[in-house]
Amino acid sequence: METAKKFDKAAIEAALRELDTGKYGAILRAKGILPAADGSWIHFDYVPEEYNVRTGSADITGKLCVIGSKLDEAGVAALFGV
């Protein structure tokens, strides 16, 4: 997915923790570069039961990718608000 929506670190961490619940399918990996409300960029990586959120270099537009099986794509989009 691509998005211009601005995020904050706490919201991304909450969404990544929610991926562990199993409600969105069997998530194998997720990663993204998203614009932050303060003008910086938030980078994240996720594998089951482990995630890393940090500030990084800018990109043209926000991007996030979720890989898994039996994904609830609409649910994942709603979880991230995109």
mmCIF file of the N, C-alpha and C atoms, coordinates in Angstrom:
data_MODEL
# 
_entry.id   MODEL 
# 
loop_
_atom_site.group_PDB 
_atom_site.id 
_atom_site.type_symbol 
_atom_site.label_atom_id 
_atom_site.label_alt_id 
_atom_site.label_comp_id 
_atom_site.label_asym_id 
_atom_site.label_entity_id 
_atom_site.label_seq_id 
_atom_site.pdbx_PDB_ins_code 
_atom_site.Cartn_x 
_atom_site.Cartn_y 
_atom_site.Cartn_z 
_atom_site.occupancy 
_atom_site.B_iso_or_equiv 
_atom_site.pdbx_formal_charge 
_atom_site.auth_seq_id 
_atom_site.auth_comp_id 
_atom_site.auth_asym_id 
_atom_site.auth_atom_id 
_atom_site.pdbx_PDB_model_num 
ATOM 1   N N  . MET A 1 1  ? 0.836  -1.175  0.000  1.00 0.00 ? 1  MET A N  1 
ATOM 2   C CA . MET A 1 1  ? 0.000  0.000   0.000  1.00 0.00 ? 1  MET A CA 1 
ATOM 3   C C  . MET A 1 1  ? 0.881  1.238   0.000  1.00 0.00 ? 1  MET A C  1 
ATOM 4   N N  . GLU A 1 2  ? 0.396  2.286   -0.609 1.00 0.00 ? 2  GLU A N  1 
ATOM 5   C CA . GLU A 1 2  ? 1.041  3.584   -0.536 1.00 0.00 ? 2  GLU A CA 1 
ATOM 6   C C  . GLU A 1 2  ? 0.093  4.543   0.149  1.00 0.00 ? 2  GLU A C  1 
ATOM 7   N N  . THR A 1 3  ? 0.637  5.489   0.903  1.00 0.00 ? 3  THR A N  1 
ATOM 8   C CA . THR A 1 3  ? -0.189 6.449   1.620  1.00 0.00 ? 3  THR A CA 1 
ATOM 9   C C  . THR A 1 3  ? 0.582  7.732   1.896  1.00 0.00 ? 3  THR A C  1 
ATOM 10  N N  . ALA A 1 4  ? -0.153 8.815   1.928  1.00 0.00 ? 4  ALA A N  1 
ATOM 11  C CA . ALA A 1 4  ? 0.423  10.104  2.328  1.00 0.00 ? 4  ALA A CA 1 
ATOM 12  C C  . ALA A 1 4  ? 0.037  10.442  3.762  1.00 0.00 ? 4  ALA A C  1 
ATOM 13  N N  . LYS A 1 5  ? -0.737 9.561   4.390  1.00 0.00 ? 5  LYS A N  1 
ATOM 14  C CA . LYS A 1 5  ? -1.169 9.786   5.771  1.00 0.00 ? 5  LYS A CA 1 
ATOM 15  C C  . LYS A 1 5  ? 0.047  9.922   6.690  1.00 0.00 ? 5  LYS A C  1 
ATOM 16  N N  . LYS A 1 6  ? -0.049 10.813  7.660  1.00 0.00 ? 6  LYS A N  1 
ATOM 17  C CA . LYS A 1 6  ? 1.013  11.016  8.652  1.00 0.00 ? 6  LYS A CA 1 
ATOM 18  C C  . LYS A 1 6  ? 0.737  10.121  9.869  1.00 0.00 ? 6  LYS A C  1 
ATOM 19  N N  . PHE A 1 7  ? 1.781  9.521   10.396 1.00 0.00 ? 7  PHE A N  1 
ATOM 20  C CA . PHE A 1 7  ? 1.665  8.581   11.505 1.00 0.00 ? 7  PHE A CA 1 
ATOM 21  C C  . PHE A 1 7  ? 2.489  9.054   12.700 1.00 0.00 ? 7  PHE A C  1 
ATOM 22  N N  . ASP A 1 8  ? 2.258  8.428   13.845 1.00 0.00 ? 8  ASP A N  1 
ATOM 23  C CA . ASP A 1 8  ? 3.154  8.623   14.978 1.00 0.00 ? 8  ASP A CA 1 
ATOM 24  C C  . ASP A 1 8  ? 3.657  7.250   15.408 1.00 0.00 ? 8  ASP A C  1 
ATOM 25  N N  . LYS A 1 9  ? 4.808  7.243   16.035 1.00 0.00 ? 9  LYS A N  1 
ATOM 26  C CA . LYS A 1 9  ? 5.478  5.993   16.398 1.00 0.00 ? 9  LYS A CA 1 
ATOM 27  C C  . LYS A 1 9  ? 4.593  5.094   17.258 1.00 0.00 ? 9  LYS A C  1 
ATOM 28  N N  . ALA A 1 10 ? 3.883  5.666   18.221 1.00 0.00 ? 10 ALA A N  1 
ATOM 29  C CA . ALA A 1 10 ? 3.047  4.870   19.119 1.00 0.00 ? 10 ALA A CA 1 
ATOM 30  C C  . ALA A 1 10 ? 1.938  4.148   18.360 1.00 0.00 ? 10 ALA A C  1 
ATOM 31  N N  . ALA A 1 11 ? 1.341  4.803   17.375 1.00 0.00 ? 11 ALA A N  1 
ATOM 32  C CA . ALA A 1 11 ? 0.264  4.182   16.596 1.00 0.00 ? 11 ALA A CA 1 
ATOM 33  C C  . ALA A 1 11 ? 0.803  3.020   15.764 1.00 0.00 ? 11 ALA A C  1 
ATOM 34  N N  . ILE A 1 12 ? 1.980  3.184   15.202 1.00 0.00 ? 12 ILE A N  1 
ATOM 35  C CA . ILE A 1 12 ? 2.573  2.104   14.416 1.00 0.00 ? 12 ILE A CA 1 
ATOM 36  C C  . ILE A 1 12 ? 2.918  0.926   15.317 1.00 0.00 ? 12 ILE A C  1 
ATOM 37  N N  . GLU A 1 13 ? 3.500  1.195   16.484 1.00 0.00 ? 13 GLU A N  1 
ATOM 38  C CA . GLU A 1 13 ? 3.825  0.109   17.418 1.00 0.00 ? 13 GLU A CA 1 
ATOM 39  C C  . GLU A 1 13 ? 2.561  -0.632  17.848 1.00 0.00 ? 13 GLU A C  1 
ATOM 40  N N  . ALA A 1 14 ? 1.484  0.088   18.098 1.00 0.00 ? 14 ALA A N  1 
ATOM 41  C CA . ALA A 1 14 ? 0.216  -0.550  18.485 1.00 0.00 ? 14 ALA A CA 1 
ATOM 42  C C  . ALA A 1 14 ? -0.305 -1.433  17.353 1.00 0.00 ? 14 ALA A C  1 
ATOM 43  N N  . ALA A 1 15 ? -0.222 -0.953  16.121 1.00 0.00 ? 15 ALA A N  1 
ATOM 44  C CA . ALA A 1 15 ? -0.681 -1.741  14.979 1.00 0.00 ? 15 ALA A CA 1 
ATOM 45  C C  . ALA A 1 15 ? 0.177  -2.997  14.813 1.00 0.00 ? 15 ALA A C  1 
ATOM 46  N N  . LEU A 1 16 ? 1.465  -2.880  14.987 1.00 0.00 ? 16 LEU A N  1 
ATOM 47  C CA . LEU A 1 16 ? 2.346  -4.044  14.855 1.00 0.00 ? 16 LEU A CA 1 
ATOM 48  C C  . LEU A 1 16 ? 2.075  -5.076  15.937 1.00 0.00 ? 16 LEU A C  1 
ATOM 49  N N  . ARG A 1 17 ? 1.820  -4.627  17.150 1.00 0.00 ? 17 ARG A N  1 
ATOM 50  C CA . ARG A 1 17 ? 1.451  -5.573  18.226 1.00 0.00 ? 17 ARG A CA 1 
ATOM 51  C C  . ARG A 1 17 ? 0.138  -6.275  17.881 1.00 0.00 ? 17 ARG A C  1 
ATOM 52  N N  . GLU A 1 18 ? -0.784 -5.555  17.281 1.00 0.00 ? 18 GLU A N  1 
ATOM 53  C CA . GLU A 1 18 ? -2.089 -6.110  16.913 1.00 0.00 ? 18 GLU A CA 1 
ATOM 54  C C  . GLU A 1 18 ? -1.941 -7.207  15.847 1.00 0.00 ? 18 GLU A C  1 
ATOM 55  N N  . LEU A 1 19 ? -0.933 -7.109  14.994 1.00 0.00 ? 19 LEU A N  1 
ATOM 56  C CA . LEU A 1 19 ? -0.723 -8.147  13.981 1.00 0.00 ? 19 LEU A CA 1 
ATOM 57  C C  . LEU A 1 19 ? -0.450 -9.506  14.615 1.00 0.00 ? 19 LEU A C  1 
ATOM 58  N N  . ASP A 1 20 ? 0.077  -9.524  15.832 1.00 0.00 ? 20 ASP A N  1 
ATOM 59  C CA . ASP A 1 20 ? 0.359  -10.787 16.527 1.00 0.00 ? 20 ASP A CA 1 
ATOM 60  C C  . ASP A 1 20 ? -0.894 -11.499 17.019 1.00 0.00 ? 20 ASP A C  1 
ATOM 61  N N  . THR A 1 21 ? -2.042 -10.840 17.005 1.00 0.00 ? 21 THR A N  1 
ATOM 62  C CA . THR A 1 21 ? -3.258 -11.448 17.548 1.00 0.00 ? 21 THR A CA 1 
ATOM 63  C C  . THR A 1 21 ? -3.835 -12.547 16.666 1.00 0.00 ? 21 THR A C  1 
ATOM 64  N N  . GLY A 1 22 ? -3.463 -12.578 15.379 1.00 0.00 ? 22 GLY A N  1 
ATOM 65  C CA . GLY A 1 22 ? -4.014 -13.569 14.466 1.00 0.00 ? 22 GLY A CA 1 
ATOM 66  C C  . GLY A 1 22 ? -5.304 -13.134 13.792 1.00 0.00 ? 22 GLY A C  1 
ATOM 67  N N  . LYS A 1 23 ? -5.840 -11.985 14.171 1.00 0.00 ? 23 LYS A N  1 
ATOM 68  C CA . LYS A 1 23 ? -7.108 -11.503 13.587 1.00 0.00 ? 23 LYS A CA 1 
ATOM 69  C C  . LYS A 1 23 ? -6.974 -11.105 12.118 1.00 0.00 ? 23 LYS A C  1 
ATOM 70  N N  . TYR A 1 24 ? -5.756 -10.913 11.632 1.00 0.00 ? 24 TYR A N  1 
ATOM 71  C CA . TYR A 1 24 ? -5.541 -10.406 10.277 1.00 0.00 ? 24 TYR A CA 1 
ATOM 72  C C  . TYR A 1 24 ? -4.934 -11.450 9.349  1.00 0.00 ? 24 TYR A C  1 
ATOM 73  N N  . GLY A 1 25 ? -4.911 -12.702 9.782  1.00 0.00 ? 25 GLY A N  1 
ATOM 74  C CA . GLY A 1 25 ? -4.315 -13.789 9.018  1.00 0.00 ? 25 GLY A CA 1 
ATOM 75  C C  . GLY A 1 25 ? -2.973 -14.180 9.610  1.00 0.00 ? 25 GLY A C  1 
ATOM 76  N N  . ALA A 1 26 ? -2.278 -15.054 8.904  1.00 0.00 ? 26 ALA A N  1 
ATOM 77  C CA . ALA A 1 26 ? -0.962 -15.514 9.351  1.00 0.00 ? 26 ALA A CA 1 
ATOM 78  C C  . ALA A 1 26 ? 0.088  -14.569 8.772  1.00 0.00 ? 26 ALA A C  1 
ATOM 79  N N  . ILE A 1 27 ? 0.470  -13.559 9.544  1.00 0.00 ? 27 ILE A N  1 
ATOM 80  C CA . ILE A 1 27 ? 1.415  -12.546 9.084  1.00 0.00 ? 27 ILE A CA 1 
ATOM 81  C C  . ILE A 1 27 ? 2.833  -13.090 9.236  1.00 0.00 ? 27 ILE A C  1 
ATOM 82  N N  . LEU A 1 28 ? 3.569  -13.127 8.129  1.00 0.00 ? 28 LEU A N  1 
ATOM 83  C CA . LEU A 1 28 ? 4.942  -13.609 8.145  1.00 0.00 ? 28 LEU A CA 1 
ATOM 84  C C  . LEU A 1 28 ? 5.947  -12.475 8.246  1.00 0.00 ? 28 LEU A C  1 
ATOM 85  N N  . ARG A 1 29 ? 5.604  -11.325 7.634  1.00 0.00 ? 29 ARG A N  1 
ATOM 86  C CA . ARG A 1 29 ? 6.521  -10.191 7.622  1.00 0.00 ? 29 ARG A CA 1 
ATOM 87  C C  . ARG A 1 29 ? 5.744  -8.942  7.248  1.00 0.00 ? 29 ARG A C  1 
ATOM 88  N N  . ALA A 1 30 ? 6.188  -7.826  7.799  1.00 0.00 ? 30 ALA A N  1 
ATOM 89  C CA . ALA A 1 30 ? 5.653  -6.523  7.416  1.00 0.00 ? 30 ALA A CA 1 
ATOM 90  C C  . ALA A 1 30 ? 6.789  -5.524  7.494  1.00 0.00 ? 30 ALA A C  1 
ATOM 91  N N  . LYS A 1 31 ? 6.754  -4.546  6.606  1.00 0.00 ? 31 LYS A N  1 
ATOM 92  C CA . LYS A 1 31 ? 7.767  -3.494  6.656  1.00 0.00 ? 31 LYS A CA 1 
ATOM 93  C C  . LYS A 1 31 ? 7.187  -2.253  6.026  1.00 0.00 ? 31 LYS A C  1 
ATOM 94  N N  . GLY A 1 32 ? 7.749  -1.113  6.406  1.00 0.00 ? 32 GLY A N  1 
ATOM 95  C CA . GLY A 1 32 ? 7.249  0.115   5.830  1.00 0.00 ? 32 GLY A CA 1 
ATOM 96  C C  . GLY A 1 32 ? 8.120  1.311   6.109  1.00 0.00 ? 32 GLY A C  1 
ATOM 97  N N  . ILE A 1 33 ? 7.871  2.350   5.322  1.00 0.00 ? 33 ILE A N  1 
ATOM 98  C CA . ILE A 1 33 ? 8.470  3.672   5.491  1.00 0.00 ? 33 ILE A CA 1 
ATOM 99  C C  . ILE A 1 33 ? 7.296  4.632   5.406  1.00 0.00 ? 33 ILE A C  1 
ATOM 100 N N  . LEU A 1 34 ? 6.992  5.281   6.516  1.00 0.00 ? 34 LEU A N  1 
ATOM 101 C CA . LEU A 1 34 ? 5.798  6.124   6.589  1.00 0.00 ? 34 LEU A CA 1 
ATOM 102 C C  . LEU A 1 34 ? 6.150  7.526   7.082  1.00 0.00 ? 34 LEU A C  1 
ATOM 103 N N  . PRO A 1 35 ? 5.447  8.547   6.561  1.00 0.00 ? 35 PRO A N  1 
ATOM 104 C CA . PRO A 1 35 ? 5.700  9.907   7.030  1.00 0.00 ? 35 PRO A CA 1 
ATOM 105 C C  . PRO A 1 35 ? 5.178  10.098  8.453  1.00 0.00 ? 35 PRO A C  1 
ATOM 106 N N  . ALA A 1 36 ? 5.936  10.800  9.259  1.00 0.00 ? 36 ALA A N  1 
ATOM 107 C CA . ALA A 1 36 ? 5.543  11.087  10.639 1.00 0.00 ? 36 ALA A CA 1 
ATOM 108 C C  . ALA A 1 36 ? 4.916  12.471  10.708 1.00 0.00 ? 36 ALA A C  1 
ATOM 109 N N  . ALA A 1 37 ? 4.103  12.683  11.714 1.00 0.00 ? 37 ALA A N  1 
ATOM 110 C CA . ALA A 1 37 ? 3.432  13.964  11.906 1.00 0.00 ? 37 ALA A CA 1 
ATOM 111 C C  . ALA A 1 37 ? 4.425  15.109  12.101 1.00 0.00 ? 37 ALA A C  1 
ATOM 112 N N  . ASP A 1 38 ? 5.612  14.810  12.625 1.00 0.00 ? 38 ASP A N  1 
ATOM 113 C CA . ASP A 1 38 ? 6.597  15.867  12.885 1.00 0.00 ? 38 ASP A CA 1 
ATOM 114 C C  . ASP A 1 38 ? 7.496  16.158  11.677 1.00 0.00 ? 38 ASP A C  1 
ATOM 115 N N  . GLY A 1 39 ? 7.224  15.524  10.537 1.00 0.00 ? 39 GLY A N  1 
ATOM 116 C CA . GLY A 1 39 ? 8.006  15.771  9.330  1.00 0.00 ? 39 GLY A CA 1 
ATOM 117 C C  . GLY A 1 39 ? 9.121  14.771  9.084  1.00 0.00 ? 39 GLY A C  1 
ATOM 118 N N  . SER A 1 40 ? 9.416  13.916  10.059 1.00 0.00 ? 40 SER A N  1 
ATOM 119 C CA . SER A 1 40 ? 10.438 12.880  9.869  1.00 0.00 ? 40 SER A CA 1 
ATOM 120 C C  . SER A 1 40 ? 9.786  11.673  9.186  1.00 0.00 ? 40 SER A C  1 
ATOM 121 N N  . TRP A 1 41 ? 10.537 10.617  9.022  1.00 0.00 ? 41 TRP A N  1 
ATOM 122 C CA . TRP A 1 41 ? 10.015 9.383   8.430  1.00 0.00 ? 41 TRP A CA 1 
ATOM 123 C C  . TRP A 1 41 ? 10.231 8.238   9.402  1.00 0.00 ? 41 TRP A C  1 
ATOM 124 N N  . ILE A 1 42 ? 9.220  7.385   9.531  1.00 0.00 ? 42 ILE A N  1 
ATOM 125 C CA . ILE A 1 42 ? 9.266  6.241   10.434 1.00 0.00 ? 42 ILE A CA 1 
ATOM 126 C C  . ILE A 1 42 ? 9.460  4.979   9.590  1.00 0.00 ? 42 ILE A C  1 
ATOM 127 N N  . HIS A 1 43 ? 10.487 4.206   9.921  1.00 0.00 ? 43 HIS A N  1 
ATOM 128 C CA . HIS A 1 43 ? 10.750 2.930   9.261  1.00 0.00 ? 43 HIS A CA 1 
ATOM 129 C C  . HIS A 1 43 ? 10.383 1.825   10.245 1.00 0.00 ? 43 HIS A C  1 
ATOM 130 N N  . PHE A 1 44 ? 9.772  0.749   9.749  1.00 0.00 ? 44 PHE A N  1 
ATOM 131 C CA . PHE A 1 44 ? 9.484  -0.373  10.641 1.00 0.00 ? 44 PHE A CA 1 
ATOM 132 C C  . PHE A 1 44 ? 9.690  -1.700  9.935  1.00 0.00 ? 44 PHE A C  1 
ATOM 133 N N  . ASP A 1 45 ? 10.017 -2.713  10.728 1.00 0.00 ? 45 ASP A N  1 
ATOM 134 C CA . ASP A 1 45 ? 10.134 -4.101  10.297 1.00 0.00 ? 45 ASP A CA 1 
ATOM 135 C C  . ASP A 1 45 ? 9.415  -4.953  11.326 1.00 0.00 ? 45 ASP A C  1 
ATOM 136 N N  . TYR A 1 46 ? 8.719  -5.978  10.844 1.00 0.00 ? 46 TYR A N  1 
ATOM 137 C CA . TYR A 1 46 ? 7.957  -6.857  11.730 1.00 0.00 ? 46 TYR A CA 1 
ATOM 138 C C  . TYR A 1 46 ? 8.109  -8.301  11.270 1.00 0.00 ? 46 TYR A C  1 
ATOM 139 N N  . VAL A 1 47 ? 8.332  -9.182  12.208 1.00 0.00 ? 47 VAL A N  1 
ATOM 140 C CA . VAL A 1 47 ? 8.158  -10.623 12.054 1.00 0.00 ? 47 VAL A CA 1 
ATOM 141 C C  . VAL A 1 47 ? 7.384  -11.043 13.296 1.00 0.00 ? 47 VAL A C  1 
ATOM 142 N N  . PRO A 1 48 ? 6.698  -12.190 13.264 1.00 0.00 ? 48 PRO A N  1 
ATOM 143 C CA . PRO A 1 48 ? 5.877  -12.568 14.417 1.00 0.00 ? 48 PRO A CA 1 
ATOM 144 C C  . PRO A 1 48 ? 6.610  -12.431 15.752 1.00 0.00 ? 48 PRO A C  1 
ATOM 145 N N  . GLU A 1 49 ? 5.945  -11.736 16.664 1.00 0.00 ? 49 GLU A N  1 
ATOM 146 C CA . GLU A 1 49 ? 6.392  -11.514 18.031 1.00 0.00 ? 49 GLU A CA 1 
ATOM 147 C C  . GLU A 1 49 ? 7.652  -10.653 18.141 1.00 0.00 ? 49 GLU A C  1 
ATOM 148 N N  . GLU A 1 50 ? 8.013  -9.953  17.068 1.00 0.00 ? 50 GLU A N  1 
ATOM 149 C CA . GLU A 1 50 ? 9.185  -9.081  17.123 1.00 0.00 ? 50 GLU A CA 1 
ATOM 150 C C  . GLU A 1 50 ? 9.031  -7.958  16.100 1.00 0.00 ? 50 GLU A C  1 
ATOM 151 N N  . TYR A 1 51 ? 9.284  -6.730  16.544 1.00 0.00 ? 51 TYR A N  1 
ATOM 152 C CA . TYR A 1 51 ? 9.247  -5.608  15.604 1.00 0.00 ? 51 TYR A CA 1 
ATOM 153 C C  . TYR A 1 51 ? 10.283 -4.567  15.996 1.00 0.00 ? 51 TYR A C  1 
ATOM 154 N N  . ASN A 1 52 ? 10.614 -3.724  15.011 1.00 0.00 ? 52 ASN A N  1 
ATOM 155 C CA . ASN A 1 52 ? 11.578 -2.648  15.211 1.00 0.00 ? 52 ASN A CA 1 
ATOM 156 C C  . ASN A 1 52 ? 11.016 -1.404  14.537 1.00 0.00 ? 52 ASN A C  1 
ATOM 157 N N  . VAL A 1 53 ? 10.930 -0.303  15.272 1.00 0.00 ? 53 VAL A N  1 
ATOM 158 C CA . VAL A 1 53 ? 10.443 0.968   14.735 1.00 0.00 ? 53 VAL A CA 1 
ATOM 159 C C  . VAL A 1 53 ? 11.527 2.003   14.982 1.00 0.00 ? 53 VAL A C  1 
ATOM 160 N N  . ARG A 1 54 ? 11.890 2.746   13.938 1.00 0.00 ? 54 ARG A N  1 
ATOM 161 C CA . ARG A 1 54 ? 12.969 3.723   14.052 1.00 0.00 ? 54 ARG A CA 1 
ATOM 162 C C  . ARG A 1 54 ? 12.730 4.872   13.082 1.00 0.00 ? 54 ARG A C  1 
ATOM 163 N N  . THR A 1 55 ? 13.485 5.935   13.234 1.00 0.00 ? 55 THR A N  1 
ATOM 164 C CA . THR A 1 55 ? 13.443 7.067   12.318 1.00 0.00 ? 55 THR A CA 1 
ATOM 165 C C  . THR A 1 55 ? 14.503 6.848   11.257 1.00 0.00 ? 55 THR A C  1 
ATOM 166 N N  . GLY A 1 56 ? 14.174 7.190   10.003 1.00 0.00 ? 56 GLY A N  1 
ATOM 167 C CA . GLY A 1 56 ? 15.130 6.976   8.928  1.00 0.00 ? 56 GLY A CA 1 
ATOM 168 C C  . GLY A 1 56 ? 15.009 8.020   7.848  1.00 0.00 ? 56 GLY A C  1 
ATOM 169 N N  . SER A 1 57 ? 15.646 7.732   6.743  1.00 0.00 ? 57 SER A N  1 
ATOM 170 C CA . SER A 1 57 ? 15.674 8.665   5.624  1.00 0.00 ? 57 SER A CA 1 
ATOM 171 C C  . SER A 1 57 ? 14.301 8.780   4.960  1.00 0.00 ? 57 SER A C  1 
ATOM 172 N N  . ALA A 1 58 ? 14.115 9.867   4.254  1.00 0.00 ? 58 ALA A N  1 
ATOM 173 C CA . ALA A 1 58 ? 12.837 10.166  3.617  1.00 0.00 ? 58 ALA A CA 1 
ATOM 174 C C  . ALA A 1 58 ? 12.633 9.332   2.360  1.00 0.00 ? 58 ALA A C  1 
ATOM 175 N N  . ASP A 1 59 ? 11.382 9.187   1.975  1.00 0.00 ? 59 ASP A N  1 
ATOM 176 C CA . ASP A 1 59 ? 11.001 8.555   0.726  1.00 0.00 ? 59 ASP A CA 1 
ATOM 177 C C  . ASP A 1 59 ? 10.018 9.491   0.036  1.00 0.00 ? 59 ASP A C  1 
ATOM 178 N N  . ILE A 1 60 ? 9.603  9.166   -1.163 1.00 0.00 ? 60 ILE A N  1 
ATOM 179 C CA . ILE A 1 60 ? 8.688  10.026  -1.908 1.00 0.00 ? 60 ILE A CA 1 
ATOM 180 C C  . ILE A 1 60 ? 7.286  9.967   -1.325 1.00 0.00 ? 60 ILE A C  1 
ATOM 181 N N  . THR A 1 61 ? 6.826  8.781   -1.010 1.00 0.00 ? 61 THR A N  1 
ATOM 182 C CA . THR A 1 61 ? 5.507  8.595   -0.409 1.00 0.00 ? 61 THR A CA 1 
ATOM 183 C C  . THR A 1 61 ? 5.602  7.469   0.605  1.00 0.00 ? 61 THR A C  1 
ATOM 184 N N  . GLY A 1 62 ? 4.656  7.436   1.534  1.00 0.00 ? 62 GLY A N  1 
ATOM 185 C CA . GLY A 1 62 ? 4.639  6.376   2.529  1.00 0.00 ? 62 GLY A CA 1 
ATOM 186 C C  . GLY A 1 62 ? 4.286  5.041   1.905  1.00 0.00 ? 62 GLY A C  1 
ATOM 187 N N  . LYS A 1 63 ? 4.938  3.981   2.356  1.00 0.00 ? 63 LYS A N  1 
ATOM 188 C CA . LYS A 1 63 ? 4.693  2.642   1.828  1.00 0.00 ? 63 LYS A CA 1 
ATOM 189 C C  . LYS A 1 63 ? 4.687  1.650   2.966  1.00 0.00 ? 63 LYS A C  1 
ATOM 190 N N  . LEU A 1 64 ? 3.779  0.672   2.868  1.00 0.00 ? 64 LEU A N  1 
ATOM 191 C CA . LEU A 1 64 ? 3.831  -0.432  3.808  1.00 0.00 ? 64 LEU A CA 1 
ATOM 192 C C  . LEU A 1 64 ? 3.443  -1.703  3.094  1.00 0.00 ? 64 LEU A C  1 
ATOM 193 N N  . CYS A 1 65 ? 4.045  -2.791  3.509  1.00 0.00 ? 65 CYS A N  1 
ATOM 194 C CA . CYS A 1 65 ? 3.823  -4.088  2.890  1.00 0.00 ? 65 CYS A CA 1 
ATOM 195 C C  . CYS A 1 65 ? 3.642  -5.120  4.002  1.00 0.00 ? 65 CYS A C  1 
ATOM 196 N N  . VAL A 1 66 ? 2.589  -5.929  3.879  1.00 0.00 ? 66 VAL A N  1 
ATOM 197 C CA . VAL A 1 66 ? 2.321  -7.000  4.829  1.00 0.00 ? 66 VAL A CA 1 
ATOM 198 C C  . VAL A 1 66 ? 2.248  -8.297  4.032  1.00 0.00 ? 66 VAL A C  1 
ATOM 199 N N  . ILE A 1 67 ? 3.044  -9.278  4.420  1.00 0.00 ? 67 ILE A N  1 
ATOM 200 C CA . ILE A 1 67 ? 3.127  -10.556 3.719  1.00 0.00 ? 67 ILE A CA 1 
ATOM 201 C C  . ILE A 1 67 ? 2.655  -11.659 4.652  1.00 0.00 ? 67 ILE A C  1 
ATOM 202 N N  . GLY A 1 68 ? 1.813  -12.549 4.133  1.00 0.00 ? 68 GLY A N  1 
ATOM 203 C CA . GLY A 1 68 ? 1.333  -13.665 4.927  1.00 0.00 ? 68 GLY A CA 1 
ATOM 204 C C  . GLY A 1 68 ? 0.349  -14.495 4.141  1.00 0.00 ? 68 GLY A C  1 
ATOM 205 N N  . SER A 1 69 ? -0.391 -15.327 4.832  1.00 0.00 ? 69 SER A N  1 
ATOM 206 C CA . SER A 1 69 ? -1.410 -16.140 4.176  1.00 0.00 ? 69 SER A CA 1 
ATOM 207 C C  . SER A 1 69 ? -2.761 -15.876 4.833  1.00 0.00 ? 69 SER A C  1 
ATOM 208 N N  . LYS A 1 70 ? -3.802 -16.037 4.024  1.00 0.00 ? 70 LYS A N  1 
ATOM 209 C CA . LYS A 1 70 ? -5.175 -15.790 4.478  1.00 0.00 ? 70 LYS A CA 1 
ATOM 210 C C  . LYS A 1 70 ? -5.308 -14.401 5.090  1.00 0.00 ? 70 LYS A C  1 
ATOM 211 N N  . LEU A 1 71 ? -4.677 -13.416 4.432  1.00 0.00 ? 71 LEU A N  1 
ATOM 212 C CA . LEU A 1 71 ? -4.676 -12.044 4.948  1.00 0.00 ? 71 LEU A CA 1 
ATOM 213 C C  . LEU A 1 71 ? -6.049 -11.407 4.846  1.00 0.00 ? 71 LEU A C  1 
ATOM 214 N N  . ASP A 1 72 ? -6.414 -10.705 5.867  1.00 0.00 ? 72 ASP A N  1 
ATOM 215 C CA . ASP A 1 72 ? -7.591 -9.837  5.848  1.00 0.00 ? 72 ASP A CA 1 
ATOM 216 C C  . ASP A 1 72 ? -7.094 -8.471  5.383  1.00 0.00 ? 72 ASP A C  1 
ATOM 217 N N  . GLU A 1 73 ? -7.029 -8.283  4.056  1.00 0.00 ? 73 GLU A N  1 
ATOM 218 C CA . GLU A 1 73 ? -6.441 -7.065  3.508  1.00 0.00 ? 73 GLU A CA 1 
ATOM 219 C C  . GLU A 1 73 ? -7.200 -5.822  3.932  1.00 0.00 ? 73 GLU A C  1 
ATOM 220 N N  . ALA A 1 74 ? -8.522 -5.902  3.950  1.00 0.00 ? 74 ALA A N  1 
ATOM 221 C CA . ALA A 1 74 ? -9.315 -4.745  4.393  1.00 0.00 ? 74 ALA A CA 1 
ATOM 222 C C  . ALA A 1 74 ? -9.068 -4.470  5.868  1.00 0.00 ? 74 ALA A C  1 
ATOM 223 N N  . GLY A 1 75 ? -8.945 -5.506  6.672  1.00 0.00 ? 75 GLY A N  1 
ATOM 224 C CA . GLY A 1 75 ? -8.659 -5.336  8.101  1.00 0.00 ? 75 GLY A CA 1 
ATOM 225 C C  . GLY A 1 75 ? -7.304 -4.708  8.345  1.00 0.00 ? 75 GLY A C  1 
ATOM 226 N N  . VAL A 1 76 ? -6.297 -5.144  7.587  1.00 0.00 ? 76 VAL A N  1 
ATOM 227 C CA . VAL A 1 76 ? -4.954 -4.584  7.731  1.00 0.00 ? 76 VAL A CA 1 
ATOM 228 C C  . VAL A 1 76 ? -4.975 -3.111  7.328  1.00 0.00 ? 76 VAL A C  1 
ATOM 229 N N  . ALA A 1 77 ? -5.653 -2.785  6.230  1.00 0.00 ? 77 ALA A N  1 
ATOM 230 C CA . ALA A 1 77 ? -5.758 -1.392  5.788  1.00 0.00 ? 77 ALA A CA 1 
ATOM 231 C C  . ALA A 1 77 ? -6.424 -0.547  6.851  1.00 0.00 ? 77 ALA A C  1 
ATOM 232 N N  . ALA A 1 78 ? -7.491 -1.064  7.441  1.00 0.00 ? 78 ALA A N  1 
ATOM 233 C CA . ALA A 1 78 ? -8.185 -0.323  8.505  1.00 0.00 ? 78 ALA A CA 1 
ATOM 234 C C  . ALA A 1 78 ? -7.304 -0.174  9.745  1.00 0.00 ? 78 ALA A C  1 
ATOM 235 N N  . LEU A 1 79 ? -6.546 -1.215  10.076 1.00 0.00 ? 79 LEU A N  1 
ATOM 236 C CA . LEU A 1 79 ? -5.656 -1.166  11.233 1.00 0.00 ? 79 LEU A CA 1 
ATOM 237 C C  . LEU A 1 79 ? -4.655 -0.028  11.111 1.00 0.00 ? 79 LEU A C  1 
ATOM 238 N N  . PHE A 1 80 ? -4.111 0.161   9.920  1.00 0.00 ? 80 PHE A N  1 
ATOM 239 C CA . PHE A 1 80 ? -3.152 1.238   9.686  1.00 0.00 ? 80 PHE A CA 1 
ATOM 240 C C  . PHE A 1 80 ? -3.839 2.542   9.264  1.00 0.00 ? 80 PHE A C  1 
ATOM 241 N N  . GLY A 1 81 ? -5.152 2.496   9.073  1.00 0.00 ? 81 GLY A N  1 
ATOM 242 C CA . GLY A 1 81 ? -5.883 3.711   8.722  1.00 0.00 ? 81 GLY A CA 1 
ATOM 243 C C  . GLY A 1 81 ? -5.640 4.198   7.305  1.00 0.00 ? 81 GLY A C  1 
ATOM 244 N N  . VAL A 1 82 ? -5.377 3.267   6.392  1.00 0.00 ? 82 VAL A N  1 
ATOM 245 C CA . VAL A 1 82 ? -5.157 3.655   4.993  1.00 0.00 ? 82 VAL A CA 1 
ATOM 246 C C  . VAL A 1 82 ? -6.151 2.999   4.061  1.00 0.00 ? 82 VAL A C  1 
# 
